[in-house]
Every structure is written in structure tokens, then in C-alpha cells.
Amino acid sequence: MGVSIGEVTRVVIFCGVMFWLGVFTVSGIVFLLAPRSIPRTFRLSLLPVRLFGLVLLSVVVLYLLVVLVRKAPLHSEDASSPCPR
């Protein structure tokens, strides 16, 4: 009885991936829609900030496409994990 190390590992990885997808989503939206709120200390024009926002949102969209299209579990050297649904 109890939870195996593999199950705990899958939960931790899932939570980490979801956290970073959330950070990428919020950051990408802010960088695209409100780039003027970025501190002036970076001395960036609006174009690189907006492009970075687009890259962040592209990572999120790519992850969502992989999850929707891929049916087989993800495999590593000694473990496999089904794609989230």
C-alpha cells in the first residue's frame, strides 16, 4: 500500500511542466500585449520583447499539439508515462 517512487516522480514532473507552461503563457501574453511594462533597465525595443512573447506562446502551443496528437506513452530509459489528456 502506498505510493511508489515512480508515481511521485510523475506527479512532480507533471506539476513542474504545468507550472512552467503557466509561466510561459502569462509571460508570452504580457510580452505581446503590454511590452511597455517591461523595465527600461533592459534597454530593449518593443520588437525583441514581442518576439520573445511569441516564442514563449509557441512553446505552449507546441506542447498542446503534442498532447493532442500523440497517443503513445512517453518513454525514457527505464520508465514510461502516458501523455496527459
C-alpha positions in Angstrom: 0.0 0.0 0.0 1.2 3.5 -0.6 2.6 5.5 -3.4 5.6 4.3 -5.4 8.6 6.4 -6.2 7.7 6.3 -9.9 4.2 7.7 -9.2 5.6 10.5 -7.1 8.1 11.3 -9.8 5.4 11.5 -12.5 3.4 13.9 -10.3 6.4 16.1 -9.6 7.3 16.3 -13.3 3.7 16.9 -14.3 3.4 19.8 -11.8 6.7 21.3 -12.9 5.7 21.2 -16.5 2.3 22.7 -15.8 3.9 25.5 -13.7 6.3 26.4 -16.5 3.6 26.3 -19.1 1.6 28.7 -17.0 4.6 31.0 -16.6 5.3 30.8 -20.4 1.6 31.6 -21.1 1.3 34.6 -18.8 4.7 35.9 -19.8 4.0 35.5 -23.5 0.7 37.3 -23.2 2.3 40.2 -21.3 5.2 40.4 -23.7 2.9 40.5 -26.7 0.1 42.7 -25.3 1.8 45.0 -22.8 5.5 45.2 -23.7 5.9 48.7 -22.3 5.6 47.3 -18.8 9.0 45.6 -19.2 11.5 47.5 -17.1 13.5 50.1 -19.1 16.8 48.8 -17.5 17.0 46.1 -20.2 17.1 48.8 -22.9 15.1 46.7 -25.4 12.9 47.9 -28.1 9.4 46.6 -28.5 10.2 44.2 -31.3 12.5 41.8 -29.4 10.1 41.7 -26.4 7.2 40.9 -28.6 9.2 38.2 -30.5 10.2 36.7 -27.1 6.5 36.6 -26.2 5.7 34.9 -29.4 8.4 32.3 -28.8 7.0 31.6 -25.3 3.5 31.2 -26.6 4.8 29.0 -29.4 6.3 26.6 -26.8 2.9 26.3 -25.1 1.1 25.7 -28.4 3.6 23.1 -29.4 3.1 21.3 -26.1 -0.6 21.3 -26.5 -0.3 20.0 -30.1 1.9 17.1 -28.9 -0.5 16.2 -26.2 -3.5 16.3 -28.6 -1.8 14.3 -31.4 0.4 11.8 -29.5 -1.4 8.6 -28.4 1.5 6.5 -27.2 3.1 7.0 -23.8 6.3 9.0 -23.5 9.3 6.7 -22.8 12.6 7.3 -21.1 15.4 4.8 -20.4 13.6 2.9 -17.6 10.1 4.4 -17.3 7.1 5.4 -19.4 4.4 7.8 -18.8 1.1 8.4 -20.7 0.5 11.8 -22.2 -1.9 13.9 -20.2 -5.5 14.1 -21.6 
